[in-house]
Amino acid sequence: MADDGSAQSTTVWPIPKFRFEVKWDAAVMSFQEVSGLDVEAQPLEYRHGDSPSFSVIKMPGIKKYSDVTMKKGVFKSDNKFWDWFNEIKMNTIKRKPVTISLLDEAGAPTMVWTLANAWPTKITGTDLKSVGNEVAVETIVIAHEGLTIANA
C-alpha cells in the first residue's frame, strides 16, 4: 500500500518560507518579501615578523550585519514607511525593534529573527506603467545594530 504521508515525522521536510509575520514595535505589518537576514564576521589577517611560514593567519574580526529589505503592497492611506522615515531629524531617529517570524501551519513561530535598534535608510516607491497590470509595491531598507535568531 502506498504511503499517504500522514504518518511522516515533522522533521523530515524543511520549513516552507512563504508564511511569515513582521512586527515593528507592537504593530504587525504584512509584507510580500523580506531579504537581507545575514551576518558576516570580517576576517583579520595577521603575520608576525619572525613567522617561519610565508602566509598570514586569519582571525575573526568585527561582525557586519546587512541591511534588511522589505517589500509590501501599496494601500490607500497607509503611510507607515513614510511616517517613520520622516522622523529623521538632525541625525536623530526613533529606533524600533523589528521581529520577523517564520510561521508553521498553525501560525506559531518556528524561527524568529530580531533586529536591534532598527531604522529606515531608504524607501523606494512603486514604479508606474500605463500598460502594466501589476500590483503597486513599495520597498523599505532598514539598518540595524544586531541580529539575533531564536528557534521555537
HUSUL-V134016 format. One record per run of one state. SS is the DSSP state (A for helix, B for strand, O for the rest). FROM is the first residue (numbers start at 0). TO is the last residue. If there is no record, write none. Layout:
BEGIN
SS;FROM;TO + SS;FROM;TO
END
This chain:
BEGIN
O;0;18 + B;19;23 + O;24;25 + B;26;28 + O;29;31 + B;32;34 + O;35;37 + B;38;45 + O;46;55 + B;56;64 + O;65;66 + B;67;72 + O;73;78 + A;79;84 + O;85;87 + B;88;88 + O;89;90 + B;91;91 + O;92;94 + B;95;102 + O;103;107 + B;108;123 + O;124;135 + B;136;142 + O;143;145 + B;146;150 + O;151;151
END
